[in-house]
Amino acid sequence: MAHFRGKLSSENEAWDFDQGNVTCTHGNFKNHSLVWEKNQLLVDGTRSMGRGAFDPANGLLCFYFPSVKNPNEEERFCAYKVAHSPTRVQFQCQEMLWLEKIDWEFDKEAKKLSLVTPSEGYVDMPEGQVREWSVLGDMPLLVGFLLGIFARLQVLYNLRVEFLSRSAERCNRFVGPLKTKQPRLCAGCAEFNQCVVCSNPPQYEGVLCKSCSAIYSSYCSKCNLPLDGSTTLGLLCAGHGLGKLAESCCRKVY
């Protein structure tokens, strides 16, 4: 019987793979144990650090975390399509719940897994994360990739939890009936299809005051992150979008 052993390593972090058992030997997760079984990467003894999974039916490699709204359930945090060529394997990001979608690429000859820089002048967020790995031995590449983004995803997930737990208030400056400037949502907030102010279903147009539209025109009116080109109109629910509230600035202030 073949005995599969391999290693994923960088300057700051290293993981050993031994017949489905995974151990971090260097880095912030040193001595953490994971297991690769039935196309799933599971963290030993805890759900809080999420799980990775490959679905052969749709070819997606995904990572799941406990839901922020309901910790007893889980939500898909990211999803990658795996595309093979004679010399490379591309991990194309289809979904990312927090910050920018990032693609990765594995060079079969060099045995290197590397982040694909989206554009010139790109600043990697969060800072300090590994951007290139060496994949050695017989470690399955799907496992290597999930381990390669494991630490990055832990940081992103915790940043998202912290951000969503912040207290926020509606600006509420009176504007009037003319909707000269309207709220916009980033792509991440738009996917949830929620009221700008709360989580209820949206249906009514909102308005921004002169100050908010001048200072925050390039930021999401719901989460205050950059719009990054998104032009999705932010709408309000019945509780926040009727009567005098419809004539008051709806941007959330943190």
N, C-alpha and C positions, 0 to 999 in steps of 0.2 A: 504494500500500500504506500502511495506517495505521501511524504510528510512535508507539508507546505510551510515554509518559513520565509519571512521577509522583513524588510525594515523600511520605514519612511523617516527621513531625517532632513534637518535643516540646521542652521547655526544655533537656533534658539530652542529647538524642540525635536524629539525623536520618539518614534513608536515602534515596538516590536510586534510582529505577527507570528504566531506559532499555532498552526492547525486550528484556526478559528478564534484563538484567544489573543487578545490585544492588550499590551501594557505600555504605558508611557514611561520611558526611561530617562527623559530629560525634558525640562520645561515646567510650565505652571501646573500641569496635570500629572506630574511625576507620581508613579505608583498607582494611578487610576487604572482600573481594569475594565475592559469592554469585551464583548463577544460578538463574532460574526456568525450568524446562524439563520438559515432559511431566508437569505437575502435581506437580513436585518442586522443593523449594528446597534447593539444594546449596551447601555452603561450599567455596570454591575451594581445592583442594590438601590437604584434611584431612578425616578421618572423626571426629576427636575432638570436634568441635563439633556433631556430629549433623546430621540432615537433617529437613526438613519434607515432608509428602506429603499430597495430597488423593486420596481414593478415591471416584470417582463412583458406584461400585457400592453402597456403604453410606452415602455422604454424610458420612463422617468425615474431619476434618482432624486429622492426627496429627504428632507429632514423635518421632523415634527417636534414641537415643544408643547408643554401644557398650555392650554388656552388662558389668556390673561383674564378674560371675563369669567370663565368657569374652569378652575384648575383640575376638576375631575375629568374634563375632556381635553382633547389635544387639537392643535391647529397646524396646518402645513406652513412652515416658515419659509421654505425655499424649495424650488423644483428645478432640476437640470435635465436637459435632453443630451443623451450621449451619442455622438456622431463619430464614426470610424473612417479613417483613410489609410492608405498604405504606410504612411510615415507618422501619423499623428492621431490622437484621440481628443476630440473637442467636447468640453462640458459647457453646454450653452444654457445660460440661466433663463428660465422661462418665468420665474416668479421669485420675488424676494420681498418679504413683509416690511423690511426696514432698511433704509438707505438704498444705494444704487445697485442695480443688477450688475454682477461681475461674471464674466466668462473665464474659464480656465482651459489649459491645453497641455496634453502630455506628449512629449517628444519620445517616440519609441526607441530611437537609436541612442539618444543621450540619457534616457531614463529619467527625464526631468519633468516635473509637474509645475507649471508656471501660471501665474495670474496674467490674463490678457488685458493690457492697458487700454481702457475704452477710448481715450482721446489724448491728444497732446496737452501737457500741463495737468494731467489728472492727479489728484491728491487722494491717496488711499485712505479710506475711512472704514473702521476706526484705525487710528495710527498704531504703528508698532507691530502689526500682524505679519506673519510669514507670507511671502509672495512667491517663493520657489522652494521646491522639495526634490530630493533624490529618492527614487523608488527602487529598492534593491531586493534581489532574491525573488521568491515566489509569492509575494503579497498580491492578492487580487487587486486589480486597478480600481475597482469600485470601492473597495475598502480603503485603499490609499487616498482616493479623492475625498471620501467622507472624513477621514482623519485629518486630511490637509486643511479642511475648512472647519473642523470641529471647534478649535479655540476661537476662531473668528466669529462663528455663529453664537458661541456662548456670550461673547461680549455684546454682539448685536442684540441678542434676545434680552439680556439684562438692561441694556440701554433703552430698549423699547418698553419694557416693564416699568422702568423708572420714569420714562417720559409720560406714559399713559396714566401714571398714578399722580402726576402733578395736579394741583388745584388750578382751575382756570375760571375766569368770569367773562361774560359777554361785555364788549365795549359799551354798548347801549347809548352812545351819543346820538341825540336826535338829528335826523337828516332831512326828513320830509318825504313826500310821496314820489318825488322824481328819483328814479334809480339810475343815477349817472354813473356810479361805480358799483360793480357787483362783486361778490366774493368768488374766489376761485379755489379749487382744490388740487392738491398734488395727486399724482397717480395712485399713491398708496391709500390715501383717504377716499379717493373716488371709488375704489374697488369695493368699499364697505357700503356705499349707497346709503349714507346716514345724513341726518340734519347737521348743518354746520355747528350748531350749538350743543346738540345731544346725540343720542344714538337712535332716535326714532326715525321712521321712514320720512324722507323729504318730499315736498310737493310745491312749496311756495318760494318765489324769488325773494332774495334778501338784498341788502344794500350796505355799502361801506361809507363811513364818514370821510370827510376831506383829509383828516390827519392820517387815518389808517390807509386810505388808498394811495396817499403820497409816499408814506414811509414803507408800507408793507405790500406794495403792488406786486412784487415778485415772490411773495411768500404765501403759503397755503393759509387760508383763513381759519382752518380748523386746528391744524397741528403746529403751524408757524415754521415748518420746514420749507426750503426753497421749492418753487413750483417746477423747476427744471423743464420748462417748456410746456407744461400741462395747461390746457385752456378750459378744463372742465368747470362748468358753472356750479357753485355751491348753492344748495337750496335749503329751505327751512321746513320744519314740521309744522303741524297745525298749532301746537302750543307756543312756538316761537316765531311764527310767520304771519300772524293775523293781527288786525287792529293796529294799535300804536306801535307794537313791536315790529311790525313790518316796515315802519318808517325810522327804525333805530339801527345803528351800526351793529352788525352781527358777528364781527370778528372776535375770536376768542383771545383773551389777554391772559398770559401766564405770568 
